[in-house]
Amino acid sequence: MARTVTASDGVTLAVHAYTEIDPRRPTLLAVHGYPDNHHVWDGVATELGQRYPAKYNVVAYDVRGAGESSRPADQSGYRLPQLVSDVGAVIDGLGVDRVHLLGHDWGAIQGWTAVTDDSVLARIASLTSISGAHLDYAGRFLRSPRTPRALVDVARQILASSYIWFFLCPVAPEIAIRSRAQVKVFEAVERIGRSSTRSRRDASPRSLDDYLNGLNLYRANMPAPLMAPPAQLPQARVPVQVLVARQDYFVTPALQRFTGSIPAEGRVVPIEGSHWVVTSRPDVIARLTGEWVDMITEGVAPAGESTQPRSVPGTLALVTGAGAGIGRATAVELARQGAHAVVIVDRDLAGANDTAEAVRAAGAEAAVYQADVSDEVAMNDLAAQVRNKHGVVDILINNAGIGMAGRFLETTPEHWDTIIGVNVRGVINGSRAFGAQMVERGQGARSSMWPRRRRMCRQNRWSPTAPRRRRCSR
């Protein structure tokens, strides 16, 4: 049963508490976007309750005109200053001092506006933004290209935002919605990024009124900020976390990363998913939100995890077969490129320790594990150890490989079983053991599979340990 809050202009806002409200606990206030209602947060709320039982107050509300909330008398009631006032009214109604905002799409736009607005700023402890940006910064982004790459990014966002001009047209969007054509398009886009094995729930329920009334968000607030952003851009004065969905077709990753109002204590975290990642991967949203709130309230960083964007700098890398040769060179180069730590795996413990010294000399932390990549059980155990001690790896290099030299007909099935075990099953074992963790985390990662190519060499006598000659054929 929803409680109601009356906004400053008389609109009734439906507030849905997923937990009992305890003023002593941190409060997460979730704000939905278009054309959703509060149900878009159901999966995230469930995941938060399971992962962090009785730790947070979790609340969402139906934005004016959506769900069970009433709609304003005219279009002006959807302007951002009024929407920010609604955020303040909901906070007052909850009886808590401050909240951690969690916004998606237009909810993120409202969140960005709120954390740069003195009228409610003191009531907000932090913001987690998903698939949204401050409209003034979006306008600046569209005028920002100084390089060919930046020009491409802007062009992509212009194409991604082309639907906005349709929404600003009179009558036509309403016809498309009532015919359910637009509804089907949005439902199809929401299915992007879903997986039958990973998605936790179905698409959130919406009514035609959610689609129709929500058009006023665009009509009341656009296109002015996009066409003529102010010269002086507002600055956020609370910690901000931006979760960047890599496959977002409406708000491109380039625009989300452009949010220059992110203060120094903020962070940007790329995640795997599309625009409605809040419904396709609520587990990821819940985990990252909980980690962020804990960092703000308790100063606790996620155990074993980097809070940096997932590029080479700041990452955790793992290289198999790193005791010598290509594996050692790869591990050292990752350290030189800025990896935070490199996990070195090899059957040769002495060689692995030598590589660790070289990695540390190159500026990264190093950890050594002895393992046989052809042993599935051993690799699963290794993956569990690495996760518990260091976190989920960001870069996995399946480098371990062996080879033979000599006459082909002098080889035995046992020799080939050994080679296939390392060069083929080793890649499979490593990819399955560590890949499952990467998918579970949902933040993206890189996996390279290159067991070193060996060459059959012309030698008078074959030996699995014979030195390889330079005169070899591929």
N, C-alpha and C positions, 0 to 999 in steps of 0.2 A: 504494500500500500504506500503510495507516494505521499509525502507531505508537500504542502504548497507554500510558496513564498510570493509575496506581492512586490512587483518591481516598482520603481519610482513613477512610472507612467500608468500604473494600474494593471499591467499584464500579470497574469498568474503563472508562475513557474513551478513545474512539477519536479520535485527533488527526490531522488531515489537513493536511499542508503543501503548498501550491500552488507553493512556491518552495523552493530550497535555503535553509537557515537560516544566515545570516551575522550573528553577534552585533554587527557594526559597523553594520548597517543598522537603520532603524526597523522594528519588528515590528507588524503589524496582526493582531489576534486577533479573529475574527468569531464571534459567538454567535447561534445561530438561536432561533426561537420555536416556537410550537405551530401546526400539527402537523408542523413541518418537521424536517429533519435538516441536516447540513452542506451538502448539495447546493444548498440555497437560495442559497448564496454562490458557486456555480460561475461564474455570469455576471459578478458583480462582480470575482472574482479574475482572470478572463480579461481584463476591461477594464483592471484595474490593471496587469497584465503588459504589455498593449499600449501603454498610455498612459505608464507609468513603468517601462520595462524595467530589471530588476536594481536597482531603487531601494529596494524594501521586501521584508521577509519577510512573506508572506501566509499565514495559518494559520486554519483553522476546526476546530471539534471537535463531535462529536455529544454533545449534552447527555444526561445519564443517562436511560436508558430509550428513547432515540431512536437511529436509525441502527444503527451497529455497537457502540455502548456498551451495557454491561450495565445491568440495572435493579436498584434497591435492593430489599432484602428486604421493606420495608413503605413505606407512604405517607409516613411521617415523613422518609424519605430524600430527599424532594423539597422540603423546606423551604428557604427562601431562605438562611439561614446556611450550610447544606450546599452549596448551589449556588455561593455566593460562595467557599467553600473549594475547590470544584472549579476555579474560575477560577485561584486561586493555585496549585493542583497542576499545571495545564496550563502556567502560566508557568514554574514550576520545571522542568518536563520539557523545555521548549524551550531552556533554558540561556541565556536573555537576561535583562538587568537589568529592563527595563520594557517594557510593551506599550501600544499605542493600541487601546482596545476599540472594536469596531463591533458594535452590538447591534440586533436587530430583534424586535419583539413581546416575547415573554418573555425573549429575549436582551437587549433594552433594559432590561427590568425588572431583570434580574440585573446589568446594567452600572450602573444607577443605584444599586442596593444596594451594589455593590462600591466605587464611588467615594465612598460615605459610610460605609465600613466600615474601621476602622483596621487590620484584619488583613491587608488586601491593598492598601490605598491607596498605599503606597510603591512598589508594583510597576506602577502604572498611570500613564501619561503624559497620557492624554486619553480622552474618551469621545465617540463619535458615536452618538446615539440616534435610532432610526427606529421610529415607531409603538409607543412604549412610554413609561411614566412610572413614577416611584417610587410604589409602592403607597400609602405614607403621604400623599404629595402628592395622589394621586388621591382618597383619602378626604377630604382637606381641600377639594379642588375641589368635590366633591359637596355640601359644606356652605358654599360660598363666595358664593352669589348675593346681591348687594345691589342689583341693578338689574334691570329687566325683561329686558334683553339677556342678562345673566349667567344669569338664570333659564332662559331659552330654551336657552342653551348647556348648562346642567346637565341639562335635560330631554332634550336630544338625546343626551347621553352616557349617561344612564340607559337610554334606548331602545337605544342601540348596544351596551350591556353586558348586555342582557337574556338573552343566550345563556349568560352565566356561571351564572345560577341553574339553567338546565337541566343544565349540566355538573356542578353540585354535587349533583344528584339521584342516588340509587343506581340502578344497573341500566339505566335508560332510555337514557343516552348510549351505553352499550356496545351496546345493541340497535340503536340508530340507526347506529352505526358499522359493525357487522357486517352490517347490511342494505345498507350502502353509501349510505344516504340522506344521512347527515351528510357523507360523503366527497364526494358530488356537490354539496352545498351549498357546501362550502369550495372545490371546484374552480371552481364558477361565480363565486364572489366573487373568486377569484384572477384570473379572466379580465377583471374590471372594470379598465378603464384600459389594457388591451392594445391594440395596433394592429398590423395585419399588416405595416405599413411601418416601425414604430419598435421593436417588441419584438425583443429579441436572441435569445430562446430560449424553449423550451417551459416549462410548469410543472415545478417541481422534483419528482423522484420521491419518493414516500412509501409507507410500508407501513402496514397496518392497526395494527401494533404502535405505530407512531409516534403514531397517533390515540389508541389505547387507553391506552398508558402515559402520554402527555402529559396526560391528564385529571387526573393526580395533582398536576400543577403548580397547578391551580386548587384542588383539594380540600385540599392541604396548606397553602396560603397565603391562602385566601380563605374567608369574606368579612371577617374581622376588621379588616384595615387600612382597608377601605372603609367599614365601619360605625362604627368608633371609632378614628380616627387619633390618634396621640399629640399631646399639647399642644405638645411641643418637637419640631419637625421637623428631621431631619438636614440638614446642608449639605455639598454637594460641594466638594472642595478641589483639584480638577484642572479644567483647561479642558474645557468641554462644548459640543458642537455638536448641535443638535436639527434634524433634517431632517423638516419637517412635510408629509406627503402631504395635499394638499388634498381628495382624494376618499376618505379613509380612513373606512370605515363601522364600524370597530370601536373605534378610538381617535381621537376627534374632534380636529380642529386646536385647538379651544379648550382641551382638556385638555392637549395636548402643549405649548402655549404657557404653560400655568399652572405649569410646572415651576419653582417659585420657588427651587429649589436651584441654578439655573444661576448660576455665579459671574460676576463683572463681565467677565472676559475671554472669556466664552462667546458664542455666537451662535445665532440661530434663523433657519433658511433655509427658506421655503416652497418646495415643489417640486410639480410636476404628477404625479399618480399616485394609485393607490388603496393599500389596505393592503399588498399585495405589490408595492410599487414596486421592491423589490430585485430582482425577477425581470423586471418589465415595463420598467424603465429602469436596468439595471445600469451603463450608461455614466454616467448622472447621479450615481449613488451613488459610483462610483469616482472621478469627477472631484472631487466635493465632499469626499470623504474624503481624497484625495491633497492637495488644497489645504489642508485643515485640518491635516493632519499636517505639511506643509511650514511652515505658519504657526507651529506649536508648536515644531518642531525647528530651523527655520532663520530664523524671523521674517520669512518672505517672504509678503506678501499677494498674492492672485491679481491678475495684471496686468489693469488696466482694469476690474476687477470691484468692486462694492460688497459688503461683508460685512454690510450691514444688511438687515433684513427688507424685502421688496419692497413697501413702501407708498410714498407720494410722498416722504417724507423719505429722503434718501440715494440716490435713484434717478438713473439716466441717462435723460434724455428727448430725443426728437428731434422737431422740428416742421418740416414742409415749408411753403413759402410763408410763412415767418416774417419776411420783410423789411418787412412793413407790416400794418396792419389787424388782423384777427382773429388771424392767425398771430403777430404781434408781441405782442399782448395775452396770448395763450395762453402763449407762451414766458416772458414776464415773470411771469405768475401761477404757473407751475410753479416758478419760482425763489423766489417769495414763499412758496409752500407747502412749501419745503424740499428741492427737487430738488438733488442734488449738482452736476449739470452739465446743460446744455441744448445740444444740437446744433442749430444754426440752418441751414436749407437754403433757398436761394432763388436764382432766376436773377439777381436784382438784388443784386450784391455790396455796393454802397454801403448799400442798405437793410438788408441782413443784418448789416453791421458796426454800424449804428446800433442794431439790436435787441440785438446782443451787448453793447454798452455798457449798455443798459437792464437786461439780465439780470444782468450783473456788479454793477450798482448795487443790484439786488434781493437779492444775496447768493449767487449761484451762479456756477460756472465756465461759460464759454461757448466754443463752437467754431463756426466759420463754414465752410460749404462751398457752393460755387456748383454748381448742378446743374439740369438740365431733367428734371422728374419724368416727362415723357412718353417719355423715352429709356430703354428697358429696360437697355441695356448700361451707360449712365451710372449708373443707379440701382444696378445690381449692383456696379459699381466703388465707388460711394459706400459701400454697405453693407460691403464688404470693408475700405475705409479706416477707417470708423468703428469696426469691430470690432477691427482691429489697433491702433488708437491709443487708443480709449476703452473698448472692451469691448462686450458685447451690450447693446442698449438695453432698458430696462425699460418705457418708455412711448413709443409711436409715434403721432404725430398726423399723419395724411395730410390736411393742411389746404389745400395748394396748389389754387387754382382760378381760373378766369377766366370772363368773361361778355361778353355783347354787349348793345348797345342799338340800337334802330332797328326798321324794318319787317321782318317775318319774310321776306317774299318778296324783299327786297333782299339777303338773305344769300346766300352762295355755299357750295358743298360744301367749299371750302378752309377757310372760317371754321369750319364745323362739325367738320371734321377736327381743327383746332387745339383747339377746345373739348373734344371727346371725348378727344383725346390727353392733355390735362392733367387734366380732371375725372374721367375714367373710367379710362383706361390709367394715369394717374399714381397713382391709388389702388391699382390692381392691381400695378403695378411696385413701389411702396413696400411693400405688404403681403407680396408674394412675397419680395422681397430681404431685408427685415428679419425677416419672420415665420419664414422658414426657420431663421434663427439663434436665434430665441426658442424654437422647438420643439426644436432641437438641444440647447440648454442645459437645457431641461426644468424651469426654475424658475418658470414663469409670467410673464406680461407683460400689458400692456394695449395694445390697438391701437384707435384711433378714426379713423373715416373720414368726414370732413365737408368735402369740397370746397365752398367757399362758394357758396350759392345766388345766382345772378344773376337779374335780372328783365328781361323784355323791356319796354322803356319806349316810351311814345308820343312819338315824335319825328318831325319832318318829314323828316329825312334820317338814314339809318343810317350809322354809322361804327364800326369796331371799336375806335377810340380815343376816340369821342365821350363827353363826360361824361354820367353818368346823372342824370336828373331825379328829383325826389322823387315826382312823380305817376306811379307805376308800378303795374302789376298783376302779381300773382304768377303 
